[in-house]
Amino acid sequence: MESHSLLDEEYLMNLLCQAGAGKSAAMNAIYKAREGCYAEALHQLQISDEIFKEVHKCQTELIGLDEGKGKVTMTLILTHIQDHIMNGMLCKEMATEIVELYRQCKEKQNA
């Protein structure tokens, strides 16, 4: 990828939307687990994980472009995107634990 394409508005907005999609899939996993649909909850977590793997690749490309030398100007949109990525990844990690807690609680109720 050429460096300018990594910083164009369409690329950045897509990255922002992908971070949102990853968070949404993680939240959907929690909702499905609460309903007792554990297979679907795990599927949503897998979707979230795949999305965030791709997001992380993009993030790594941006870091490589910067080369640790401040070559990439930190703009408000980049800050906003990073915020969404971090929150989404944390949401995915927490969702994984919450899904498992729902599953364990249901197991104990049925025992």
C-alpha positions as CSV (number, residue, x, y, z in Angstrom):
1,M,0.0,0.0,0.0
2,E,1.2,3.5,-0.7
3,S,1.6,5.7,2.3
4,H,-0.9,8.3,1.2
5,S,-3.6,5.7,0.8
6,L,-3.2,4.7,4.5
7,L,-4.1,8.2,5.5
8,D,-6.9,9.1,3.1
9,E,-10.3,9.8,4.5
10,E,-12.0,6.7,3.0
11,Y,-9.3,4.4,4.5
12,L,-9.5,6.0,7.9
13,M,-13.3,6.0,8.0
14,N,-13.3,2.3,7.0
15,L,-11.0,1.6,9.9
16,L,-13.3,3.4,12.2
17,C,-16.3,1.5,11.0
18,Q,-14.4,-1.8,11.3
19,A,-13.6,-1.0,14.9
20,G,-17.3,-0.3,15.5
21,A,-18.3,-3.6,13.8
22,G,-15.9,-5.5,16.0
23,K,-17.3,-4.0,19.2
24,S,-20.9,-4.6,18.0
25,A,-20.1,-8.3,17.4
26,A,-18.7,-8.5,20.9
27,M,-21.8,-6.9,22.4
28,N,-24.0,-9.2,20.3
29,A,-22.1,-12.1,21.9
30,I,-23.1,-10.9,25.3
31,Y,-26.7,-10.5,24.3
32,K,-26.8,-14.0,22.8
33,A,-25.2,-15.6,25.9
34,R,-27.8,-13.9,28.1
35,E,-30.5,-15.5,25.9
36,G,-28.7,-18.9,26.3
37,C,-27.6,-19.1,22.7
38,Y,-23.9,-20.0,23.4
39,A,-23.0,-21.3,20.0
40,E,-24.2,-18.0,18.4
41,A,-22.4,-16.1,21.2
42,L,-19.1,-17.9,20.4
43,H,-19.7,-17.2,16.7
44,Q,-20.1,-13.5,17.4
45,L,-16.9,-13.5,19.4
46,Q,-15.1,-15.2,16.5
47,I,-16.4,-12.5,14.1
48,S,-15.2,-9.8,16.5
49,D,-11.8,-11.5,16.8
50,E,-11.4,-11.7,13.0
51,I,-12.4,-8.0,12.6
52,F,-9.9,-6.9,15.3
53,K,-7.1,-9.0,13.7
54,E,-7.7,-7.0,10.5
55,V,-7.9,-3.7,12.3
56,H,-4.7,-4.5,14.1
57,K,-2.9,-5.1,10.8
58,C,-4.0,-1.7,9.6
59,Q,-2.9,-0.2,12.9
60,T,0.5,-1.9,12.4
61,E,0.8,-0.5,8.9
62,L,0.2,3.0,10.2
63,I,2.8,2.6,12.9
64,G,5.2,1.3,10.2
65,L,4.5,4.4,8.1
66,D,5.4,6.6,11.1
67,E,8.6,4.7,11.8
68,G,8.6,6.1,15.3
69,K,9.7,9.4,13.9
70,G,6.5,11.4,14.0
71,K,6.1,11.2,10.2
72,V,2.3,10.6,10.7
73,T,0.6,13.7,12.0
74,M,-1.6,12.7,15.0
75,T,-5.0,14.2,14.0
76,L,-8.3,14.3,15.8
77,I,-9.6,11.5,13.5
78,L,-6.6,9.3,14.2
79,T,-7.1,9.8,17.9
80,H,-10.8,9.1,17.6
81,I,-10.1,5.9,15.6
82,Q,-7.5,4.7,18.2
83,D,-10.0,5.3,21.0
84,H,-12.6,3.2,19.1
85,I,-10.1,0.4,18.5
86,M,-8.9,0.3,22.1
87,N,-12.5,0.4,23.5
88,G,-13.6,-2.3,21.0
89,M,-10.7,-4.6,21.8
90,L,-11.4,-4.2,25.5
91,C,-15.1,-4.9,24.9
92,K,-14.2,-8.1,23.1
93,E,-12.0,-9.3,25.9
94,M,-14.7,-8.5,28.5
95,A,-17.4,-10.1,26.3
96,T,-15.3,-13.3,26.2
97,E,-15.4,-13.5,30.0
98,I,-19.1,-12.5,30.3
99,V,-20.1,-15.2,27.8
100,E,-18.2,-17.8,29.8
101,L,-19.8,-16.6,33.0
102,Y,-23.3,-16.9,31.5
103,R,-22.5,-20.4,30.4
104,Q,-21.2,-21.4,33.8
105,C,-24.2,-19.9,35.6
106,K,-26.5,-21.8,33.2
107,E,-24.6,-25.0,33.8
108,K,-25.0,-24.6,37.6
109,Q,-28.7,-23.9,37.3
110,N,-29.2,-27.1,35.3
111,A,-27.1,-29.2,37.6
